Amino acid sequence: MITSDRRISPWAHALLGACVAAALGLAQPALGAETNAKADADEKADAGKKSGGKLMIQYAPNAIHYNYSVDHAKQSWLVGAEYIWTSNWLVGFSYFNNSFNQKCQLVYGGYSWKLFGTPKSHAYLKVGGGLIIGYRKPYENKIPVNSSNGIGLGVIPALGYQYERFNVQMNVLGTAGLMFTIGYDIFK
């Protein structure tokens, strides 16, 4: 059960609804084989126009924890950038305030799978993993693989929906909670 000492704003509920709708397939009707073939052809044409992929900037205003703790920060925000090649491989960097008010960085690589939709509007599943820097005493054990100097490893699966240059994404933060991000492709 998700608990918190603060109320979730209406826009956060809307963001959650958009992610759930994308996950359940309500945001886009099922596509037939003919439509998928056209979408694949359109995607290849778009890939030719964009030589390298896309650069997404991301922002998360807060995290939602599964269980409340008095040690949690009032706001666990994130800002980041992610480069996604046309092959769907990706690299990224995030700077964030963790759940315990420690400034941290995440340097990662990963892959994104398109679940359904068109090149301009689609749901996706993403998995990224890399170095998490900044979880220090007394919270160094809050991530599973971490050294005493605050350098650890992490894997973050995500489910999202891309609409043209914008996206919303739900990131699963292990057994701790969820973080919703909004993003924008700054290349056009």
SULWOBEL-V862368 format. One record per residue. N is the residue number from 1. PSI is psi in whole degrees, -180 to 180 (999 if undefined). Layout:
[[N/PSI] [N/PSI]]
//
This chain:
[[1/137] [2/124] [3/154] [4/156] [5/2] [6/157] [7/147] [8/131] [9/159] [10/-36] [11/-31] [12/-37] [13/-39] [14/-41] [15/-44] [16/-43] [17/-40] [18/-41] [19/-42] [20/-43] [21/-42] [22/-42] [23/-36] [24/-5] [25/16] [26/-19] [27/-16] [28/132] [29/157] [30/141] [31/141] [32/172] [33/-39] [34/-42] [35/-40] [36/-39] [37/-43] [38/-41] [39/-41] [40/-42] [41/-42] [42/-40] [43/-42] [44/-38] [45/-43] [46/-38] [47/-36] [48/-33] [49/-36] [50/111] [51/-33] [52/-13] [53/-144] [54/151] [55/111] [56/131] [57/145] [58/152] [59/138] [60/124] [61/-21] [62/173] [63/153] [64/121] [65/144] [66/-34] [67/133] [68/144] [69/142] [70/-19] [71/-14] [72/142] [73/155] [74/-29] [75/125] [76/83] [77/168] [78/139] [79/144] [80/173] [81/145] [82/128] [83/127] [84/117] [85/163] [86/-18] [87/-2] [88/3] [89/152] [90/158] [91/153] [92/167] [93/134] [94/143] [95/127] [96/160] [97/113] [98/180] [99/-14] [100/25] [101/34] [102/132] [103/129] [104/165] [105/151] [106/122] [107/124] [108/166] [109/163] [110/-162] [111/148] [112/131] [113/128] [114/127] [115/-47] [116/163] [117/-160] [118/172] [119/-31] [120/-17] [121/106] [122/155] [123/152] [124/158] [125/134] [126/142] [127/126] [128/150] [129/151] [130/-155] [131/131] [132/124] [133/124] [134/-8] [135/101] [136/174] [137/141] [138/18] [139/17] [140/-20] [141/7] [142/-13] [143/143] [144/-41] [145/107] [146/143] [147/170] [148/-20] [149/10] [150/18] [151/118] [152/-178] [153/148] [154/152] [155/130] [156/108] [157/152] [158/151] [159/131] [160/176] [161/125] [162/129] [163/109] [164/-113] [165/-1] [166/151] [167/158] [168/145] [169/139] [170/118] [171/131] [172/119] [173/60] [174/-133] [175/5] [176/-41] [177/-159] [178/152] [179/129] [180/129] [181/154] [182/145] [183/164] [184/131] [185/112] [186/-7] [187/141] [188/999]]
//
